Amino acid sequence: MNRYPLWKYAILAFALLVGLVYTAPNFFGEAPAVQVSSGKATLKLDAGIAPRVQTILQEAGLKPDFVQFDGNSVKARLADVDEQIKAKDALSKALNPDPVNPSYIVALNLLSRSPAWLASLHALPMYLGLDLRGGVHFLMQVDMKAALTKKTESLTGDVRSLLREKNIRHAGISRDGDSLEVRFRERETMTAAATLLADQLPDLQWDGSAEGTDFKLRGALKPAAARAVQEQALKQNITTLHNRVNELGVAEPVIQQQGLDRVVVQLPGVQDTAKAKDIIGRTATLEIRMVNESAEAREAERGGAAVPFGSERYIERNGAPIIVLRQVVLTGDNLTDAQAGFDGQTQEPAVHLTLDAKGARIFRDVTRESIGKRMAILLFEKGQGEVVTAPVIRSEIGGGRVQISGRMTTAEAADTALLLRAGSLAAPMEIIEERTIGPSLGADNIDKGFNSVIYGLVAIAVFMCAYYGLFGVISTLALTFNLLLLVALLSMLQATLTLPGMAAIALTLGMAIDANVLINERVREELRGGAPPQMAIQTGYERAFGTILDSNITTLIAGVALLAFGSGPVRGFAVVHCLGILTSMFSAVVFSRGLVNLWYGRQKRLKSVSIGQIWKPDAESVAKA
């Protein structure tokens, strides 16, 4: 009657083993480490950097526990903080001979002390949030006025192109703050221009007026358009920050909007505030310019002459110098997508770019006039520019789809597409608030949170064992199994644990034991009614299941609502809360039933069970009732 088949016990044993393996890494703690990342968007790390880091550390007299390459960076785990500082100094000196223009970022970090065999099973500890691990917090403000100015400057070029295409003569185009001014000699010309611009540029509100003998057409962004520009600037900045920070391998960074013009950036585990500023400041600006192919420019590339006026000298990815014109043809704002692919004719690796309407129009005009010339794509970081690629224009390119090919491997095409997709900041940002949470404060928060969970578990265990006897012991084991599964799931999902998350774990323990209480009371009720012990156990579990399911579903609905509409700490609480409900149902119904069946199920003539005091009404009380 109360027996599990062997396969059910196998499932429970497997779940217990998985819980133990994937929970274990969270108890080994963290060790100081150094992390080496790319300091330039055009420099991609590969597995070959790990042996180089290992050699540098050995020459400095340091013996790291291990040096590993994880795809974005190289991490070396060290014994203590003193070795960590020495390792950082040695790596910075060896990898960056020019401190003014560093090629690599060497940052302090923390890594789990768990054994390598656990890591090989992808058994990793949970990420810890800023309040538990320590790190840096920045509040950044976006310069919305600069975003509007940038948009206005972009529209200036559109106005000039439209008037030129329709052969409408003007006396000059200028920008006055966030407005455009177009001057004309004749009223009829101004009227024709106003009709054209109102139709082609609906985001601008145009007003005409006379000024002396001239006529002036003034255009300003409509309120809805200005608001859209500001919202888009904020979204683009957040996306760009994500791209830069993610490439550095910072564990679970938090980058989110706050208010209308602010962005919160949290980098858990980063101990160096100056380095953190450098990380979030690594936002690239993309520009497309023409290569200066004059004789003076060729001589300047060889170092035999000065750079011609109106040009600048940069370095290509292969290290060769190149002279490009200062005039910017297009910026990253005009690029909507960049994907790696292959040339349709030669099947060579290529990068396919998609431009917006304005960019497509400009690019068509430039390529039509520059066939046979080279066009350079530059990426600027921290004031330093590098040429990503400089292809030759073979023919006029229209339709907004551009292909870059030639002298490029498949990996280089993918890397170039990634760099171009990273985009640029739509508007400047400045740090208006910064906060550093030290590792010691984070450790104190961990201790307090851990103690709250342990004390809660012990208090529940004492009550259940005292009140329900052996069934209380089984309920406590099921609750411990539930906690084990919950932590293992969070570790497998690589969730970020914060103080609200630890509060959710403590709350889950209190809610999870409720299911065992319902089961135990149902079994007691059956025994009270005179049912044999084996029948009481079976009926108690079956009848309690419906109530447990209903109560957990309603609680899960509330948790899903928090998950869907919450953000930040609320969302972290909701994740732990929802997972805790699922694991508690499994542990309370399946695991505890398995233990009960294992202990009582094979006793054919079971006369009693240890489930605490069972009050039965005597015959006299029943007769009176």
Secondary structure, 3 states (H helix, E strand, C coil): CCCCCHHHHHHHHHHHHHHHHHHHHHHCCEEEEEEEEECCCCCCCCCCHHHHHHHHHHHCCCCCCEEEECCCEEEEECCCHHHHHHHHHHHHHHHCCCCCCCCEEEEEEEEECCCHHHHHCCCCCCEECHHHHCEEEEEEEECHHHHHHHHHHHHHHHHHHHHHHCCCCCCEEEEECCEEEEEECCHHHHHHHHHHHHHHCCCEEEEEEEECCEEEEEEEECHHHHHHHHHHHHHHHHHHHHHHHHHCCCCCCEEEEECCCEEEEEEECCCCHHHHHHHHCCCCEEEEEEECCCHHHHHHHCCCCCCCCCEEEEEECCCCEEEEEEEEEEEHHHEEEEEEEECCCCCCEEEEEEECHHHHHHHHHHHHHCCCCEEEEEEEECCEEEEEECCECCCCCCCCEEEEECCCCHHHHHHHHHHHHHCCCCCCEEEEEEEEECHHHHHHHHHHHHHHHHHHHHHHHHHHHHHHHHHHHHHHHHHHHHHHHHHHHHHHCCCEECHHHHHHHHHHHHHHHHHHHHHHHHHHHHHHCCCCHHHHHHHHHHHHHHHHHHHHHHHHHHHHHHHHHCCCHHHHHHHHHHHHHHHHHHHHHHHHHHHHHHHHCCCCCCCCCCCCCCCCCCHHHHHHC
